[in-house]
């Protein structure tokens, strides 16, 4: 993608779960990885260690993606250190589940701020650099809930559906600059968000998945790396569903 040998890959929410798996999937001598985390310093340091063990270079920074000012500082630091942004993976996300009639305004706003506004903040800044470079890859992490909906997750579903619309609009805007914008929509994946589910709940979920298992973070990371590769240079504005067949 870049005329240089080393690509700069930026991953939001890279301290654990899918974000960490994405960082590790990119890790290698030909990449320098930068990621943000919200509060889990120990988890971020573990991601850095695992990137190094995989032969890569990675640094984490505590950044609230909902803050335009903090995001601007994050990307300025990245550009000062690397001079480029070749890949942006918008992965940071939170859940504040509850039935709509009981949902607090705060729970709605926090999910929208991190999950959707965070994607806007990061993409807006990264796109300016990619336009100057005349190349770039942007991959946004949505969810099967964004296309199917799910009781008790009106806020989360709305934010993830919003990411899909955002992806398609921005893909159309940036295509002429050799920048692709796609989304990956995971199904139920083994992360901190699903770890708290009871065995009975997990069994019920598995029964709904044609491939017969809950997904792993690496399943999602593989799709992200593909979309950021030269092999996917002619793919833009698309949603890749990684859900074991839950949504077809």
N, C-alpha and C positions, 0 to 999 in steps of 0.2 A: 504494500500500500504506500509506504513512505519510501522516498529515494534514499533515506538513511537506512542503515542496517538495524538500528535499534528503534523500536516503537515505544511510545509512551501510552500506557493503558491506565485509565482512571475508572475506578469501581467505587460506587457509593455503597455504604453499608457492608464494608468488606471484612469486618472483624469476625464474622461467624456465619454459619449456615450457607445459604446459596452464595452470598457474597464472597466468603472465604474460598469456596469451591471454585468460583470464577477466577479469583486471584491466582489460585494454584494451577488452574488449567492454562492460564496464560504464562505462568512462570517459566523463565528460560533465559539463556544468555542474550537473546534478541529482543527482550522486553524490559522496560523499567515500569514498575507498577506503583501507582499511588492510590490510596483508598482513604475513605473517611470512616469514622466511627462516632457514635453519639456519646457513650459514657464508659464502655467496657474496655478500659486500658489494657488489662491483662489479656483479654481476648485479642485485642489488636496486636499486642506484642507477640502473641502466639502465631497469628497470621504472618507477621514479619519473619518469624523464625522458620515457619514452614515454607515460605517463599524462598528464603535463602537456602534451605535444605534441598529444594528442588532446582537449585542452580540459578535462581533469579534474583532480582533486586527489587525490594518493596519497602515502602514507607507509609505509615498510617498517620492521620491527623484528625484531631477531634474537631468536628464541624457539624453544625446544625444545618442540614440542607434546606430547611424552611426559611433560613435567614439569608437574604440577598447579600448582606454585608459579609457574613462569614464565608459564603460560597465564593464571593469575589476574591477574598483573601486566600482561600484554598487554591483556586486556579492560578492566581498570580504567583504563589509560591511554586506551584508545579511548573509554570512556564519559566520562572527564574532559574529553576534547577535543570529542566530538561529541554526547554525551548520548543516543545511540540505537544500536541494532544492528538494522537492518532485514533484512539478508541475511547469512547465513553460508555460505561455500562451503568445505567440508572437502576440500582437494585434496592436502595434504602427504603424500608417500609415498616409500618407498625400496624397492629390490629387493636381495636377497642370494641369488642363485640357486645351486642345487646340488642334486644328487640326494639324496633323503631319507636314504639310508644313509650318506652322507658329510657331511650337513649338521651344522654345529656348533650347539650350543645358543645361542651368542651370535648367530648369524645368524637363528635363529628368533625370539629375544627382541627383537632390534633391529627387525625388520620388524613384529612385533606391537605393539611400543611406539609406533612412529611411525604406522603405517598404521591401527591399530584403536584403541589407547588414546588416541592423539591426537584422533581423532574424538570419543571419549567425553568427554575433557577439555574440548574447545572447545564441543561441543554442550551439555553440562551447564551451563556458565556462560552461554552466549548465550541458552539457552532461558529462564533465569530473567528476563532482561531482556525478552525477547519476550513472556513471559507477562504482565508488568506493562504492556506496550504493547498487549496484546490483538491482536498481529499479528506476522508474521515469515515468512521463507522460509529454509529450510535445504536445501542441496543437497550431497550427499555423492558424492565421486568413487570409484566402484568400478572394475570391470574385467571384460572378457569372460572373463578367466581365473577370475574369481570364480564364474562360472556353468558354464564349460566345463572348468576345470582345465587344467593344462599341465605336462608332465614337466619336472622340474628347478625347479619353482616351488611346492612344497607350502606353504611359508611365506607367499609372496605371495598364492597362490590362497586360502588359508585366511583371510588378513586381509581380502581383498576380498569374499569370501563373507560374512564376519562383518559387514561394512559393510551388506550388503543386509538381513540379519536385523535389525541395529540400526536401520536406516532404517524398516523396517516397524513395529517395536515402538514407536519414538519417535513416528512419525506417528500411531499410534493414541492415544498418551498426550496429544499436544498439539493434536489436531484441534479440540477444543472451545474452544480459545483462539485460533482463527483463525490457527494456525501450520501451514504445510505443510512436510512433510519428504519429499524424494524423492532418488533416486540416479541418477546418470548412469554408465553402464558403457561406457567407450571400448574399442574394439578396438585394433589396432596403429596407433599414432599416431607421426608424425615428431617425436620428442623426443630429449633426451640419452640416454634409456634405450635407444632403438632405433638411435641414430646409430652405435653401435659394431658393428652387425651387418654381416656381409659382403654384398657385392652378391648373391651366390648365395643367401644366407639371405633377403634382402629379396625376391628373385624368387620364392622358394618361398612366402613369406608372401602376396605379392600374388596368387599363383595360387589361394590359398584364399579370396580375397575376391571375392564376386560383382560388386561395383562396380569391381573391377580396379585399385584403387590403395590405398596405405597412407594413412590419414587424416591430417588436419592438426589442429593444436591449435585452430584457429578452428572446426572442425567440432564439437568438444566444447563450446567456449565458447558457441556459439550455442544449444545445448540448455540449458546452465546458465542463460543470461540468460532464455530462455523460461520455465523453471520458476520463476524469481524474479519473473516479471512478473504483472500483474493478469490477463493472458489465461490463466494457469495456476492461477487461484485455486481451482478445483474439482478439482485434481489433487493427490493426496497418497498416500504409501505406495507409489509406483510406481518402477520401474526403466526408464529410457530407455536403450536400447541404441544406441550410436553406433559402428558397426563395419563399415559397408559391406555388411552382410548375412552376416557370418561366423556370427552366431548369430541364428536366426529362431525 
